[in-house]
Amino acid sequence: SQTIHQWPATLVQPVGSPLSLECTVEGTSNPNLYWYRQAAGRGLQLLFYSVGIGQISSEVPQNLSASRPQDRQFILSSKKLLLSDSGFYLCAWSLDLARWPQHFGDGTRLSIL
Amino acid sequence: RKEVEQDPGPFNVPEGATVAFNCTYSNSASQSFFWYRQDCRKEPKLLMSVYSSGNEDGRFTAQLNRASQYISLLIRDSKLSDSATYLCVVNGNTDKLIFGTGTRLQVFP
């Protein structure tokens, strides 16, 4: 069966520091991968998605970037964090973009001080 | 108009009650529909897919109304453990899944 791992679970970072969040999927090949952010009490905001190695689509302009160096690895990065980057970051995978449901990792709660 | 819209609630219901949520969508060509459940400070989890003819999973029933472009989720015999936010998911105009902002359910003793 497929599993998705996301770490760390919690992260506290100072403003201006870099960020790297990693997500890996096991048990499937060529998954579609997603990064979402959820502010407290709000809905999910799609940040990036990827349909293959090296292929990244950005949904909103922002201070973040994503990379997919391997088939089942998805990384979310920032060179300099802003206070507004605080939130709950979720990685997800699916078999395709529109027909199959997405499955989420446990999430990373990021606080910027 | 938002691609997927839900009443944010909260819906406060006693244990044992039946409660229903609706979710409207804007893309008449949408083909994929799901309900997710999200507990406080946790990731969303797939509750059930929604099929054209409607489908049931235990106490949960999902329905699709294409003419009026909405899906519904009915929960019978509510349990305290059903308290959560329920997210409606539909494939949108750009053929990606779009998550609604959720409807919060609180079941009280």
Interface residues (C-beta under 8 A of the other chain):
Chain A: R42 G43 L44 L46 Y49 F88 L90 S94 L97 A98 R99 W100 P101 Q102 H103 F104 G105 D106 G107 R109
Chain B: Q31 S32 F34 Y36 R41 K42 E43 P44 K45 L46 S49 L87 V89 N91 D95 K96 L97 F99 G100 T101 G102
